[in-house]
Amino acid sequence: MFTNPSNPWKPTNRTQKPTVLMEPIDDSSAWTREELKKSQAYIYRLKNAEVIEVLDAVDRVEAKGIDIKDIKRKNFELPIFGPVLDEIRAEIIHGRGFVFLRGLPVDGQTRYEQAAAFWGIGCYMGRAVSQNGKGHLLGHVKNLGEEITSATGRGYNSASELGFHSDSCDIFGLCVLRLSKTGGQHRMCSSVTVYNEMLKRRPDLVNELAFRFYRSRRGELPVGETDPWTRQPVFSVTKGFFAARGASSTIKRAQGMPGVPDLTPAQNEAISLYRTLADELAMDIEFDLGDISLVQNYVNLHARTRYVDWPEADRKRHLLRLWLSFDGARPVHDDIIRDHQFGILEEGTVLHAPLEAI
């Protein structure tokens, strides 16, 4: 029933030297498009036994009536695939920083079965956190007609082009249920490689991105917060570990908010170069149905091209999304811990894992 073509997966040696800001980074997270397009070493193709094991685990939790959000590693046991996922998690946190799992069937599966398989695999990577003020632990990347130019618009609920950015979590995961008619290209680049290239071309601008930028919360205020903005640097080093964040639209949206200073000319120039380099160094990745991408947000940026959907409701582009915390497995800046540890939690937020986009 299932096939396993030659598996291109090849983990890195995961050796990391302590990073010092303003010095080049030479480790496996500084990958290049040329290197990976040729080797496809980031793709892990599931073996038949691994696929069967995942589907059996789904059957068990479904038979017990377990809600998606209550699926845990202990009730989604994978004796064969589990150790492989542990290796993949280590690669995501301390190696190249991302992995694509390929070969999980989604056609002919119910939404619960699709979500349970994705969530169950995610349990081996980290702990799910809230993706929005509605408390969604399971997200749906689907065009709901939102305008990303609005103050509260979320790009994943639109068909618009999304520039290079990073999500507000340690690891984000996507599971492809349906593809668009045209467009919707998934794009990635190493933010470490962007940093290295920036250091070569304009070292004077690297320090500008170490500033704790003001970023719009998009109208979602965590418990105890009153400011409509938060602060995070683009580049930071914590206990010898590098982390990069996106220089995304949230910085632009914060301009004009009470208490937020105007960006300086040097900051604007640094942000512009950062975005330009991300685009120059990007690798385009073709999604297949059932693909699961697992990406660490501190060494990678991702983007998406605009897409055109199918007219039929049951054919429209649809991806499931997880935001995961790896609970301190890699040191990061205090600003990042504050904003990412529990995701987006507003007053009265009830955590749940909706099976449809709402």
ChimeraX attribute file (.defattr): number of C-alpha atoms within 10 A of each C-alpha:
attribute: neighborCount
match mode: 1-to-1
recipient: residues
	/A:1	4
	/A:2	13
	/A:3	11
	/A:4	12
	/A:5	10
	/A:6	9
	/A:7	14
	/A:8	13
	/A:9	17
	/A:10	13
	/A:11	19
	/A:12	16
	/A:13	12
	/A:14	17
	/A:15	11
	/A:16	15
	/A:17	11
	/A:18	11
	/A:19	19
	/A:20	15
	/A:21	18
	/A:22	13
	/A:23	11
	/A:24	17
	/A:25	19
	/A:26	15
	/A:27	19
	/A:28	19
	/A:29	26
	/A:30	21
	/A:31	22
	/A:32	17
	/A:33	16
	/A:34	11
	/A:35	10
	/A:36	13
	/A:37	13
	/A:38	8
	/A:39	12
	/A:40	15
	/A:41	18
	/A:42	22
	/A:43	21
	/A:44	22
	/A:45	21
	/A:46	20
	/A:47	19
	/A:48	14
	/A:49	13
	/A:50	19
	/A:51	19
	/A:52	15
	/A:53	19
	/A:54	23
	/A:55	18
	/A:56	16
	/A:57	20
	/A:58	25
	/A:59	16
	/A:60	15
	/A:61	20
	/A:62	16
	/A:63	9
	/A:64	8
	/A:65	9
	/A:66	15
	/A:67	14
	/A:68	23
	/A:69	18
	/A:70	13
	/A:71	19
	/A:72	18
	/A:73	17
	/A:74	9
	/A:75	14
	/A:76	24
	/A:77	19
	/A:78	20
	/A:79	10
	/A:80	12
	/A:81	17
	/A:82	18
	/A:83	12
	/A:84	15
	/A:85	18
	/A:86	13
	/A:87	12
	/A:88	25
	/A:89	24
	/A:90	16
	/A:91	23
	/A:92	23
	/A:93	23
	/A:94	23
	/A:95	23
	/A:96	25
	/A:97	27
	/A:98	26
	/A:99	22
	/A:100	21
	/A:101	19
	/A:102	21
	/A:103	21
	/A:104	25
	/A:105	16
	/A:106	19
	/A:107	11
	/A:108	8
	/A:109	12
	/A:110	10
	/A:111	13
	/A:112	16
	/A:113	19
	/A:114	23
	/A:115	24
	/A:116	26
	/A:117	25
	/A:118	26
	/A:119	30
	/A:120	25
	/A:121	22
	/A:122	26
	/A:123	17
	/A:124	21
	/A:125	25
	/A:126	20
	/A:127	20
	/A:128	25
	/A:129	24
	/A:130	28
	/A:131	24
	/A:132	19
	/A:133	20
	/A:134	17
	/A:135	21
	/A:136	27
	/A:137	26
	/A:138	26
	/A:139	25
	/A:140	22
	/A:141	21
	/A:142	23
	/A:143	20
	/A:144	15
	/A:145	13
	/A:146	17
	/A:147	16
	/A:148	18
	/A:149	12
	/A:150	10
	/A:151	14
	/A:152	15
	/A:153	15
	/A:154	17
	/A:155	21
	/A:156	20
	/A:157	19
	/A:158	19
	/A:159	25
	/A:160	20
	/A:161	17
	/A:162	20
	/A:163	20
	/A:164	24
	/A:165	23
	/A:166	24
	/A:167	18
	/A:168	24
	/A:169	26
	/A:170	28
	/A:171	28
	/A:172	23
	/A:173	24
	/A:174	22
	/A:175	30
	/A:176	22
	/A:177	23
	/A:178	20
	/A:179	20
	/A:180	17
	/A:181	14
	/A:182	13
	/A:183	15
	/A:184	22
	/A:185	18
	/A:186	16
	/A:187	20
	/A:188	23
	/A:189	25
	/A:190	27
	/A:191	33
	/A:192	26
	/A:193	23
	/A:194	28
	/A:195	25
	/A:196	19
	/A:197	17
	/A:198	19
	/A:199	18
	/A:200	12
	/A:201	11
	/A:202	11
	/A:203	16
	/A:204	13
	/A:205	19
	/A:206	24
	/A:207	16
	/A:208	20
	/A:209	23
	/A:210	17
	/A:211	15
	/A:212	15
	/A:213	22
	/A:214	24
	/A:215	23
	/A:216	23
	/A:217	20
	/A:218	18
	/A:219	13
	/A:220	18
	/A:221	20
	/A:222	19
	/A:223	12
	/A:224	8
	/A:225	12
	/A:226	8
	/A:227	14
	/A:228	18
	/A:229	24
	/A:230	20
	/A:231	17
	/A:232	24
	/A:233	22
	/A:234	23
	/A:235	24
	/A:236	24
	/A:237	18
	/A:238	16
	/A:239	12
	/A:240	15
	/A:241	19
	/A:242	22
	/A:243	23
	/A:244	26
	/A:245	22
	/A:246	27
	/A:247	25
	/A:248	17
	/A:249	16
	/A:250	19
	/A:251	20
	/A:252	15
	/A:253	19
	/A:254	23
	/A:255	17
	/A:256	10
	/A:257	15
	/A:258	10
	/A:259	12
	/A:260	13
	/A:261	12
	/A:262	14
	/A:263	14
	/A:264	10
	/A:265	9
	/A:266	13
	/A:267	19
	/A:268	16
	/A:269	13
	/A:270	22
	/A:271	20
	/A:272	12
	/A:273	18
	/A:274	24
	/A:275	17
	/A:276	13
	/A:277	17
	/A:278	27
	/A:279	18
	/A:280	12
	/A:281	19
	/A:282	22
	/A:283	19
	/A:284	17
	/A:285	11
	/A:286	10
	/A:287	18
	/A:288	14
	/A:289	17
	/A:290	21
	/A:291	24
	/A:292	27
	/A:293	20
	/A:294	25
	/A:295	28
	/A:296	27
	/A:297	26
	/A:298	29
	/A:299	28
	/A:300	28
	/A:301	26
	/A:302	24
	/A:303	21
	/A:304	21
	/A:305	16
	/A:306	14
	/A:307	19
	/A:308	15
	/A:309	19
	/A:310	14
	/A:311	9
	/A:312	7
	/A:313	8
	/A:314	9
	/A:315	14
	/A:316	18
	/A:317	22
	/A:318	20
	/A:319	21
	/A:320	23
	/A:321	25
	/A:322	27
	/A:323	28
	/A:324	29
	/A:325	23
	/A:326	18
	/A:327	14
	/A:328	10
	/A:329	12
	/A:330	15
	/A:331	16
	/A:332	20
	/A:333	17
	/A:334	11
	/A:335	13
	/A:336	21
	/A:337	18
	/A:338	13
	/A:339	17
	/A:340	21
	/A:341	20
	/A:342	20
	/A:343	25
	/A:344	24
	/A:345	22
	/A:346	18
	/A:347	12
	/A:348	10
	/A:349	16
	/A:350	13
	/A:351	18
	/A:352	16
	/A:353	19
	/A:354	18
	/A:355	16
	/A:356	13
	/A:357	15
	/A:358	11
